[in-house]
Amino acid sequence: QRQFVESGGGLVQPGGSLRLSCAASGFSLDYLNIGWFRQAPGKDHEGISCESSSDGSIYYADSVKGRFTISRDSAKNTMYLQMNSLEPEDTAVYYCAADTSPTIGRNLVCTEDPDEYHYWGHGTQVTVSS
C-alpha cells in the first residue's frame, strides 16, 4: 500500500518552531518531486513549497519564504518541513505530497499546483496561538 505517514503538527506559540515529517511507504521518493501544501478554514489548498527531483531546485511561496525549509532524506524515504518564526496566519492543516511526473519526463521543475501531485499525506493540524 502506497501511503505517507505524517507527524509533527501541534499547537505552538507565535514565534515558535515545528518540524513536520512525512514518511513514505510502498513507494520511493527518489526521482519524485515533493511538495507541502496547507489549507486554512474556508480557504483553498495553498502550495507553500516544493523540491524538484531533477536538480534539487526549491520553490517557496512568498508567505513562508525565509521561515520554512523543505528537505528530504532518501535513506529514510522521508520528507520534512521545518517551520520557524510561526505566525497565527500559518494555522492550517498541512499536507505532504509527491508528484510522480518526473519519472515520465514531465514536471522536471516542481509545481505548486496540487492537481499535479499523486500521493498525499492525511494532513496534520498546525495551530499557532498564544
Beta strands, then each sheet from edge to edge (+ up, - down):
strand 1: 3-7
strand 2: 10-12
strand 3: 18-25
strand 4: 33-39
strand 5: 46-51
strand 6: 58-60
strand 7: 68-73
strand 8: 78-83
strand 9: 92-99
strand 10: 119-120
strand 11: 124-128
sheet 1: 1+ 3- 8+ 7-
sheet 2: 2+ 11+ 9- 4+ 5- 6+
sheet 3: 2+ 11+ 9- 10+
end
